[in-house]
Amino acid sequence: MTRQGLLAVLLLPLCGCLVRASTYEAEVARAQRLSEKLELRELDIREFERRIQELEKTEETLRLERGSLTEERLALHNELEDLREGNEALREEVARERKVRRSREAEIEELSGTYRSLVEQLEGELESGKLEIHRLRGRLQVRALDQILFDSGSARIKRQGEEVLSKLATQLKSLPGHQIRVEGHTDNAPIATGRYPSNWELSVARAARVVRFMVEQGLDPGKLSAAGFGSHQPIAENGTPAGRSRNRRIEIVLVPDRAD
């Protein structure tokens, strides 16, 4: 065998080994690249899964928030309707209050005019202290001491008292829309007669007699009432003659028909 042939024989196995090693290394490199690519893919997949989970959480949160917002919107809508109804009711109440206020203002003006007229007509009696006129919370009160109206222990109106009541009746007839309450009061000195066993009976009889006189002067009987309080609503001390004199009185109270 020639030297060249022997060398070829000897190199043949070595060349075969070199080819297989090169192929192996190429395969290893390829596998490495595939592994790295696979790892990157897996990282991408995990990232996608993470993002999917976040999106699912976000979707659930949004769904809950949407439900909450729907409930809140419904609550706000109901509250708005309640406010509208409340505003409407408030407007109606304000309108009623304005109407009542205008009516009360008219009543006050009317009472003021009557008050001025009474003061002018009864100036002498007012100056002497036998008669008093008061305006109290939309009411007009005329207070007459018994000495100008009655003798002691009597329910018969004196001539001077009739003149005063006649002037008063003329003014009251021009004031519609009111009830007229006549109240009888006495001091605490006991009385016991065949006709009036106590101050109760005397105070009631005097109030009733004044009512009857007012009707005779042309006042509407349906607007008049009488009450007797005896000695139980004094306006002064009963320990002095002056105090007892003030307590013996007739009070004529004008009460508006719409009074509370």
JOSULVEN-V883217 format. One record per residue. RES is the residue in one letter. SS is DSSP state (alpha for helix, beta for strand, coil for the rest). Layout:
# JOSULVEN-V883217
RES_SS + RES_SS
This chain:
# JOSULVEN-V883217
M_coil + T_coil + R_alpha + Q_alpha + G_alpha + L_alpha + L_alpha + A_alpha + V_alpha + L_alpha + L_alpha + L_alpha + P_alpha + L_alpha + C_alpha + G_alpha + C_alpha + L_alpha + V_alpha + R_alpha + A_alpha + S_alpha + T_alpha + Y_alpha + E_alpha + A_alpha + E_alpha + V_alpha + A_alpha + R_alpha + A_alpha + Q_alpha + R_alpha + L_alpha + S_alpha + E_alpha + K_alpha + L_alpha + E_alpha + L_alpha + R_alpha + E_alpha + L_alpha + D_alpha + I_alpha + R_alpha + E_alpha + F_alpha + E_alpha + R_alpha + R_alpha + I_alpha + Q_alpha + E_alpha + L_alpha + E_alpha + K_alpha + T_alpha + E_alpha + E_alpha + T_alpha + L_alpha + R_alpha + L_alpha + E_alpha + R_alpha + G_alpha + S_alpha + L_alpha + T_alpha + E_alpha + E_alpha + R_alpha + L_alpha + A_alpha + L_alpha + H_alpha + N_alpha + E_alpha + L_alpha + E_alpha + D_alpha + L_alpha + R_alpha + E_alpha + G_alpha + N_alpha + E_alpha + A_alpha + L_alpha + R_alpha + E_alpha + E_alpha + V_alpha + A_alpha + R_alpha + E_alpha + R_alpha + K_alpha + V_alpha + R_alpha + R_alpha + S_alpha + R_alpha + E_alpha + A_alpha + E_alpha + I_alpha + E_alpha + E_alpha + L_alpha + S_alpha + G_alpha + T_alpha + Y_alpha + R_alpha + S_alpha + L_alpha + V_alpha + E_alpha + Q_alpha + L_coil + E_alpha + G_alpha + E_alpha + L_alpha + E_alpha + S_alpha + G_coil + K_coil + L_beta + E_beta + I_beta + H_beta + R_beta + L_beta + R_coil + G_coil + R_beta + L_beta + Q_beta + V_beta + R_beta + A_beta + L_beta + D_alpha + Q_alpha + I_alpha + L_alpha + F_beta + D_coil + S_coil + G_coil + S_coil + A_coil + R_coil + I_beta + K_coil + R_alpha + Q_alpha + G_alpha + E_alpha + E_alpha + V_alpha + L_alpha + S_alpha + K_alpha + L_alpha + A_alpha + T_alpha + Q_alpha + L_alpha + K_alpha + S_coil + L_coil + P_coil + G_coil + H_beta + Q_beta + I_beta + R_beta + V_beta + E_beta + G_beta + H_beta + T_coil + D_coil + N_coil + A_coil + P_coil + I_coil + A_coil + T_coil + G_coil + R_coil + Y_coil + P_coil + S_coil + N_alpha + W_alpha + E_alpha + L_alpha + S_alpha + V_alpha + A_alpha + R_alpha + A_alpha + A_alpha + R_alpha + V_alpha + V_alpha + R_alpha + F_alpha + M_alpha + V_alpha + E_alpha + Q_coil + G_coil + L_coil + D_coil + P_alpha + G_alpha + K_alpha + L_beta + S_beta + A_beta + A_beta + G_beta + F_coil + G_coil + S_coil + H_coil + Q_coil + P_coil + I_coil + A_coil + E_coil + N_coil + G_coil + T_coil + P_alpha + A_alpha + G_alpha + R_alpha + S_alpha + R_alpha + N_alpha + R_coil + R_beta + I_beta + E_beta + I_beta + V_beta + L_beta + V_beta + P_beta + D_coil + R_coil + A_coil + D_coil
